[in-house]
Amino acid sequence: MKIVYITQHFPPEIGAAQGRAYDMSKNLSELGHDIHVLTTFHNSRPIKKMFKKEKKDHLTIYRSFRIRDTKSSSIRRLANYLSFMISSCIAGLFIKKPDVIYATSPQLFQGVTGYFLSRVHRTKFVFEIRDLWVDFAELLGQFQNKKLLNLARKLEAFLYKRADHLIVVTHGYKQRLINQGIPEEKITVIPNGVNPSSLTIEEHSQTESIREKYDIQDKFIVLYAGNIGAAQGLQTIVTAANLLKDDQSIMFLLIGEGVEKNRLMEQAKALNLTNLLFIDSKKKHELNQFYEACDIGIVSLKKHPLFEITIPSKLFDYMSMSTPVLIGVDGEAREIVENHQAGFYFEPENPEDFVRVLKMAQNQPNQLIKIRQNVKDELLQAFNREEQAKKLSETLTILTKEAAKKIHNKTTSS
């Protein structure tokens, strides 16, 4: 089957969206499909060409121009999205007729590209919803203009209706779409997960070097690695660090970038917190050393019903590195941690409960050892991306066979 896979986020950029897009497209290719990826150039690098075609890991990759996202302006970000939407539409015109156009969110404009190309090529359009983008933007105050919000909702509804099939990453997302009138049979749940080949553990000497580098050899290390944004509720960590400022046994490491980072750093400095260290964003292979060196990893989101149907991909990153989890997300994410005995739950945005659960975990070293020994196997059994790619392949195959059958019946009847 020939599949056009549309994603603005793709390696060499790093992140959860990039990882899922690469793993799923590569796994589909290994299942025998002909995969053509429409993506853009690395956001931090200058563009030397308007379009570029390359081959990698049996994937045909088409990179097209975009306006750079400085991550400091909503107008600039919108321009980034729209410029890729236009350029990917152009690039997609030069691909010979595919069997499926597969577009992945979070931002909706990739869905516009998918719908446009599906009409041009007269083929099936599948839209993957990894994020309730409009809902979260409204919740976090990113849509101040009500007219723009209503336009975004209309575009969202249009794409959901026009897509031949929808892929979602949680059962909660599926139920939310059903409640909005989307037929259940039109939705397939394929959660986030991990590729078995990516499960590597750093050597002990490298683990020791992380502790030595930051002079934290004898500390109980609490790690947060990811986006330091508005949704993550990381004020809880700063407040908890302040509550524990006299406890010399614990050290917090926050690795990453985001809109909240400067504010949190300024607050930590004003509180004179010596138990909280901010570290610049690291590449995925560099993060592995921190996962191995830490004692427990934090997964955190704000307290809101929408986040209870969300499963942060960071959860799978920790589990894949055998890192016990301290999770501040209720709902499906909490169920995964508890069902697979991967860690401990604290109430979101509750610093006192965070401290209580953290100290409880610190005082259970045998349980932490047990988690490290078992959690990776638990993850592979339930969230293996190679198996998820097979499920996606079956879903797309059924969709195209049904389309071919309808065309055949229409032809024979006429």
C-alpha positions in Angstrom: 0.0 0.0 0.0 1.3 3.5 -0.9 0.8 5.9 2.1 1.5 9.6 2.2 2.3 10.4 5.9 2.0 14.1 6.7 3.7 15.4 9.9 5.4 18.7 10.6 7.3 17.1 13.4 10.0 14.6 12.3 13.7 13.8 13.0 16.3 15.2 13.2 14.1 17.3 15.5 13.5 15.5 18.8 10.3 15.1 20.8 7.4 12.9 21.4 5.6 13.8 18.1 8.8 13.3 16.1 9.4 9.9 17.7 5.9 8.6 17.1 5.9 9.8 13.5 9.3 8.2 12.7 8.6 4.9 14.5 5.2 4.4 13.0 6.3 5.3 9.4 9.4 3.2 9.7 7.4 0.2 11.1 4.8 0.5 8.4 7.6 0.5 5.8 9.0 -2.7 7.4 5.6 -4.2 7.0 5.9 -3.8 3.3 4.1 -0.4 2.7 5.5 2.3 0.5 5.8 5.3 2.8 6.2 8.9 1.6 6.7 11.4 4.4 5.7 15.0 4.0 7.5 17.1 6.6 9.6 20.3 6.9 13.1 21.3 7.7 14.6 21.5 11.2 13.1 24.5 12.9 16.4 25.8 14.3 18.4 25.6 11.1 18.3 28.1 8.1 16.5 26.8 5.0 18.8 26.5 2.0 16.2 25.0 -0.4 12.5 25.4 -0.7 12.0 21.7 -1.2 14.2 18.7 -0.7 13.7 14.9 -1.3 15.7 12.3 0.5 15.7 8.6 1.3 16.2 7.2 4.8 15.4 3.8 6.4 13.3 2.9 3.3 11.3 6.1 3.7 10.9 8.7 1.0 11.0 12.0 2.8 9.9 15.3 1.2 11.0 18.4 3.2 9.3 21.7 2.3 9.7 25.3 3.4 8.2 26.9 6.5 8.5 30.2 8.4 10.6 29.5 11.5 8.8 29.3 14.8 10.6 31.4 17.4 8.3 30.0 20.1 7.9 33.6 21.5 5.1 34.9 19.3 1.6 33.3 18.6 1.5 35.1 15.3 4.9 33.7 14.3 3.8 30.2 15.3 0.6 30.5 13.3 2.7 31.6 10.3 4.9 28.5 10.9 1.8 26.3 10.7 0.3 27.9 7.7 3.5 28.1 5.7 4.0 24.4 6.1 0.4 23.7 5.3 0.8 25.5 1.9 4.3 24.1 1.1 3.2 20.5 2.0 0.2 20.8 -0.2 2.5 21.8 -3.1 4.9 19.0 -2.3 2.1 16.4 -2.2 1.0 17.3 -5.7 4.1 15.7 -7.1 3.6 12.3 -5.5 1.9 9.8 -7.8 -1.5 8.6 -6.6 -1.3 7.0 -3.1 -3.8 4.6 -1.5 -4.1 6.6 1.7 -3.3 10.1 2.9 -2.4 10.0 6.6 -2.2 13.3 8.4 -1.2 13.6 12.1 -2.0 16.4 14.5 -1.7 18.2 17.1 -2.1 21.3 15.0 -5.1 21.1 12.6 -3.5 22.6 9.5 -1.8 19.3 8.7 -5.3 17.9 8.5 -6.1 20.6 5.9 -3.1 19.3 3.8 -4.4 15.8 4.2 -7.9 16.6 3.2 -6.7 18.7 0.2 -4.4 16.0 -1.1 -7.0 13.3 -0.6 -9.4 15.2 -2.9 -6.7 15.9 -5.5 -5.6 12.2 -5.6 -9.1 10.9 -5.0 -8.1 8.6 -2.2 -8.8 7.9 1.4 -8.0 10.5 4.1 -7.1 9.3 7.6 -6.6 11.9 10.4 -4.6 11.0 13.5 -5.6 13.1 16.6 -2.8 13.0 19.1 -4.0 16.1 20.9 -7.3 17.9 21.5 -5.6 21.0 20.1 -8.5 23.5 20.2 -9.7 22.4 23.6 -6.3 22.6 25.2 -5.6 26.0 23.5 -8.8 27.4 25.0 -8.1 25.9 28.4 -4.6 27.3 28.6 -5.7 30.8 27.4 -4.0 30.6 24.0 -7.2 31.6 22.2 -8.1 35.0 23.4 -10.1 35.9 20.3 -13.5 34.2 20.4 -14.0 34.5 16.6 -10.7 32.7 16.0 -11.7 30.0 18.5 -15.0 29.5 16.8 -13.3 29.2 13.4 -10.9 26.7 14.8 -13.8 24.6 16.2 -15.5 24.7 12.8 -12.3 23.6 11.0 -11.9 20.8 13.6 -15.5 19.6 13.1 -15.1 19.8 9.3 -11.9 17.7 9.3 -13.4 15.1 11.7 -16.5 14.8 9.5 -14.6 14.7 6.2 -11.9 12.2 7.3 -12.6 8.6 6.2 -11.2 7.3 9.5 -9.9 8.8 12.7 -7.0 7.5 14.8 -6.8 8.6 18.5 -4.3 8.0 21.2 -6.6 7.4 24.2 -9.9 5.8 24.9 -11.0 9.1 26.5 -10.4 10.9 23.2 -12.5 8.3 21.4 -15.4 8.8 23.8 -15.2 12.6 23.5 -15.5 12.3 19.7 -18.4 9.9 20.0 -20.1 12.4 22.3 -19.6 15.0 19.5 -21.5 12.8 17.1 -18.6 10.9 15.4 -19.6 7.2 14.7 -17.8 4.8 16.9 -16.8 2.6 14.0 -15.0 5.5 12.4 -12.5 5.7 15.3 -9.5 3.5 16.2 -7.4 3.8 19.3 -3.7 3.4 18.9 -2.0 4.8 22.0 1.6 6.1 22.3 4.2 3.5 23.1 7.8 2.6 22.5 9.9 0.8 19.9 11.7 -2.3 21.3 14.9 -1.3 19.4 15.0 2.0 21.3 15.2 0.4 24.7 18.8 0.9 25.7 20.4 1.5 29.1 23.5 3.5 29.6 26.6 2.0 31.1 27.0 2.4 34.9 30.1 4.6 34.4 28.1 7.1 32.5 25.4 7.1 35.2 28.1 7.9 37.8 29.4 10.7 35.6 26.0 12.5 35.7 26.0 12.4 39.5 29.6 13.5 39.6 29.1 16.2 37.0 26.4 17.9 39.1 27.9 16.9 42.4 24.8 15.0 43.5 26.4 11.6 44.2 24.5 11.0 47.5 21.2 12.5 46.5 17.8 11.0 45.9 17.3 12.5 42.4 13.9 13.5 41.2 13.8 14.2 37.4 11.5 16.1 35.1 12.5 16.0 31.5 10.3 17.6 28.9 8.3 20.7 28.0 8.3 23.4 30.7 5.0 24.8 29.5 1.7 26.1 30.7 0.0 22.7 30.7 2.5 20.8 32.8 1.7 22.4 36.2 5.4 22.6 37.2 4.7 25.3 39.7 4.0 22.3 42.0 7.6 21.2 41.7 9.0 24.6 42.6 6.7 24.9 45.6 7.5 21.3 46.7 11.2 22.0 46.4 10.7 25.0 48.7 8.8 22.8 51.2 11.8 20.4 51.1 14.6 23.0 51.1 15.8 21.8 54.5 15.9 18.2 53.4 19.5 17.6 52.2 18.7 14.2 50.8 16.7 15.2 47.7 17.7 17.0 44.5 15.3 18.1 41.7 16.5 18.2 38.1 14.3 20.0 35.5 15.5 19.5 32.0 13.9 21.2 29.0 12.6 24.5 27.6 9.2 26.2 27.5 7.2 29.3 28.1 7.2 28.8 31.9 10.9 28.2 32.3 12.1 31.7 32.9 9.4 32.5 35.4 10.0 29.3 37.4 13.8 29.9 37.3 13.3 33.4 38.7 11.0 32.1 41.4 13.5 29.4 42.4 16.3 32.1 42.5 14.1 34.4 44.7 13.5 31.5 47.1 17.2 30.6 47.1 16.5 27.0 46.3 19.7 24.9 46.2 17.8 21.7 45.8 16.4 22.5 42.3 18.6 22.6 39.2 17.4 23.8 35.8 19.3 22.1 32.8 19.0 23.1 29.2 17.2 20.8 26.8 19.1 17.6 25.8 19.0 15.2 22.9 17.2 11.9 23.4 20.4 9.9 23.7 21.8 12.4 26.2 18.6 12.1 28.3 19.1 8.4 28.7 21.9 9.0 31.1 19.7 11.2 33.3 16.9 8.6 33.2 19.4 6.0 34.4 20.9 8.3 37.0 17.7 9.5 38.6 15.7 7.6 41.3 12.3 8.7 40.1 10.8 10.7 37.2 7.9 13.2 37.3 4.9 13.2 34.9 2.7 16.2 35.6 -0.2 18.1 34.1 -2.6 20.7 35.5 -5.7 19.5 37.3 -8.5 19.5 34.7 -11.0 16.9 33.4 -9.5 17.2 29.9 -6.1 16.0 31.1 -7.7 13.0 32.7 -8.3 11.6 29.2 -4.7 12.4 28.2 -1.7 10.1 28.4 1.6 12.1 28.3 4.2 10.4 26.1 6.7 11.2 28.8 5.2 8.4 30.8 6.4 5.9 28.2 9.9 7.5 28.1 10.4 6.9 31.8 9.0 3.3 31.6 11.2 2.5 28.6 14.2 3.4 30.6 13.1 1.4 33.7 12.6 4.6 35.7 10.0 4.6 38.4 7.3 7.2 37.9 5.8 9.9 40.2 2.6 10.8 38.3 0.4 13.8 38.8 -2.1 13.1 36.1 -5.4 11.4 37.0 -7.5 9.2 34.7 -6.0 6.9 32.0 -2.4 7.8 32.7 -2.8 7.1 36.4 -4.4 3.7 35.5 -1.4 2.7 33.4 1.0 3.5 36.2 -1.1 1.6 38.8 -2.0 -1.3 36.6 1.6 -1.9 35.6 3.0 -1.1 39.0 5.2 1.6 37.5 5.2 4.1 40.3 3.2 6.4 42.5 0.3 8.8 42.1 0.0 12.3 43.6 -2.9 14.8 43.3 -2.2 17.2 40.4 -1.2 20.8 41.5 -1.1 19.8 45.2 2.5 20.4 46.5 1.8 19.0 49.9 0.5 15.7 48.4 3.5 15.7 46.0 5.9 15.9 49.0 4.0 13.2 50.9 4.1 10.7 48.0 7.7 11.6 47.1 8.9 10.9 50.7 6.9 7.7 50.7 8.6 6.5 47.5 12.0 7.5 48.8 11.4 5.3 51.9 10.6 2.3 49.8 13.9 1.5 48.1 13.0 -2.2 47.6 9.8 -1.2 45.7 11.8 1.2 43.5 14.2 -1.7 42.7 11.3 -3.9 41.8 9.9 -1.3 39.5 13.2 -1.0 37.7 13.4 -4.7 37.2 9.9 -5.2 35.8 8.5 -2.0 34.2 10.2 -2.3 30.8 8.7 -5.8 30.3 5.3 -4.5 31.3 5.6 -1.6 28.8 6.6 -3.9 25.9 3.7 -6.2 26.5 1.1 -3.4 26.4 2.5 -0.6 24.4 4.8 -2.0 21.7 5.0 0.2 18.6 5.8 -2.7 16.4 2.5 -4.3 17.4 0.7 -0.9 17.1 2.0 -0.5 13.6 0.5 -3.9 12.7 -2.9 -2.7 14.1 -2.6 0.6 12.1 -1.7 -1.4 9.0 -4.8 -3.6 9.4 -7.0 -0.6 9.9 -5.7 1.1 6.7 -5.9 -2.1 4.7 -9.5 -2.7 5.7 -10.3 0.9 4.8 -8.8 0.7 1.3 -10.3 -2.7 0.6 -13.8 -1.4 1.5 -13.2 1.6 -0.9 -12.1 -0.7 -3.7 -15.1 -2.9 -3.1 -17.5 0.1 -3.3 -15.8 1.2 -6.6 -16.1 -2.4 -8.0 -19.8 -2.6 -7.0 -20.5 0.8 -8.5 -18.8 -0.2 -11.8 -20.5 -3.5 -12.2 -23.9 -2.1 -11.3 -23.6 0.6 -14.0 
